[in-house]
């Protein structure tokens, strides 16, 4: 049932974003509206749930043997993900419903940065903080995707790692 | 008329964000709905117009005598602006309506970065590109405001300048 409802939300965001209501989602998913109201309460909570699923566990944390290599590959993967129009439609809609929806669009990406930094630290090397790496990488990647019309290319995404880890 | 409509949008975003429709704005602004439809066409276009006004010309570009000083003061001002709940409500709603609304939330802030960099270049000093400064400063500032629950403090905002201009 949850999968059918999530899929209905994603389809409506593409076909008819202005009509994203719980009754419309219920019709499309073939579920009684009451069930949706009971389980999610509002479109905002449902969108946050969809965003959490969508942005969690979707990227593989690279293991190239160096922090620079890991972060470069990962940043390019995030940029490619956010360049997808359907992903952006979900992201914008989730931001539109408020703080919980917006936070859900980060999923496990800060944790993924943490795990790459931890691995480098375990190799005995100095690493930036998760906060700083998040500012520089996720900040630029999400800003460019959401607030500009410039697509984030893989080359550009990799170049952000040079800002975080000057050569 | 435009000022009354903009004010009505800002008030509705605070009091009743789920009910932001052109008829509701018209009632609150004391304007006939047809006038709003004719001038703005949709809530999305109206929100983009309100966001453009709100985020353009609202910050003074500092002139402290050094690029570092200018950017530090300016970044702290942007962080303070984005920490305001009413500002965030407008920003989230504008992002929610799509690309034009989201882009409107940057207003003239990239141009402001450009003017600070140009002034430093005119003093004969090397400067980063506007693109890189935007990635690091606006990226982190907007990301933290929109996608996290952590407020951007003035100290944190100033510390971003050290990433862009290593000491």
Interface residues (C-beta under 8 A of the other chain):
Chain A: X17 X92 X93 X95 X96 X97 X98 X99 X102 X103 X105 X106 X132 X134 X135 X136 X138 X139 X140 X141 X142 X143 X144 X146 X147 X148 X149 X160 X163 X164 X166
Chain B: X17 X92 X93 X95 X96 X97 X98 X99 X102 X103 X105 X106 X132 X134 X135 X136 X138 X139 X140 X141 X142 X143 X144 X146 X147 X148 X149 X160 X163 X164 X166
